[in-house]
Amino acid sequence: MQPFHAHPFQAMLLFFVRMSFRNAFRHRLRAALTTLGIVVAILAFGLLRTVVDAWYAGVDAASDARLVTRNAVSLVFSLPLAYKDRIRQVEGVQTVAWTNWFGGVYIDESNFFPQFAVDVPTYFSLYPEFVFEPNQYHDFLRDKRGAAVGRKLADRFGWKVGDVIPLRGTIYPGNYPFVIRAIFEGRQRNTDTNIFYFHWGLLNDRLEQLAPGRSNRVGAFVLGIDDPANAGPVSVAIDREFKNSLAETLTETEKAFQLGFVAMLQTVVDAIKLVSYVVILIIMAVVANTMAMSARERTAEYATMKALGFTPGVIRTLIALESMLLVTVGASMAILLTGPVVAAFAKPVSAFFPVFNISVETRLLQLGGAVAIAFMSALLPAWQAGRTKIVDGLRKLV
């Protein structure tokens, strides 16, 4: 039987791995605390980036083929329903739907969720990302007291088809009992299904009885256009149609409309982004300090290795591998924990962030942050160790 002889390259690689492992975990408490710091930093980075992604979820899901026409002054002011006929006549417009924000209260104010009164036939023809069971959609369409709710919202409160959901009006006074006729799913993972829809006609009928002056008014028109490339000219044409009227309009793409809401808190979003990167920089400094301490403690060892013929490149490689080993262990644990942590946060924040998922980009940024920590933290200690003179190192043995 022939004895096993390792290839020189394999033997060298095995040597590097063993030495790096021993050096990395020589001081177990220090290694454990450093690894814990890496876990916390990369986990926090992933969670903060997920919050930023959730903030932009509505923007990312917006369609370039949909426009939103609202009052040029503010969303607070409504538009006459009669505008729909003139908008339809604008070249490039294919579908005109309308909607009102309802703002009702379910049981108490803490149970917040978006509620919209919409013109059902036209509105949902513009949103193919909402998937209905055909029978449920037809039931919803026929029942003026009916409501359609997203799957996430239904799961949040345990609602099912046929349940009666009482909403107390705030913007529109009165009590409104709705019957759930449909529960829709999202076609894609980032589709917002934390929404409550009901018939605009029901709300308008109530207003005609209680406040006739507020009836036949809409919060915004949602438009389907023939070609997203024509969004600019169509928007200009619509706004020109109502220029100098009592209620001038502002028409923009759905994405720009959603960005308007994000812009109101842009400073907060930018602060979260900054904090996420500061966390990485702080842990980078911590790991660099750990590596510097380890390198200083082993100055005599590195000098001995040099005296035995090991080159500065070998010593620097050992320190780099030691840093990579610590960061790999910490980063792997952090990335594995990010999923459960985000899932735990998803339900409490569902009212504010209907879409709260880890994106592929966030995973890649976590990996990139781990590589940056491993490389940058080992850079200075490795350079200093490589420059250590044999005499100065051996003097520490005396």
Salt bridges, closest charged atoms under 4 A:
ASP85 OD1 - ARG88 NH1 3.21
GLU109 OE2 - ARG168 NH2 3.51
GLU129 OE2 - ARG66 NH2 2.91
ASP139 OD1 - ARG142 NH2 2.66
ASP143 OD2 - ARG181 NE 2.72
ASP155 OD1 - ARG151 NH1 3.57
ASP163 OD1 - LYS160 NZ 3.34
GLU185 OE2 - ARG151 NE 2.92
ASP205 OD2 - LYS144 NZ 2.43
GLU241 OE2 - ARG86 NE 3.20
GLU252 OE2 - ARG70 NE 3.67
GLU254 OE1 - ARG66 NH2 2.87
GLU297 OE1 - HIS27 NE2 3.11
GLU297 OE2 - ARG30 NH2 2.68
GLU301 OE2 - ARG26 NH1 2.78
GLU322 OE1 - ARG298 NH2 2.57
ASP392 OD1 - ARG395 NH1 3.06
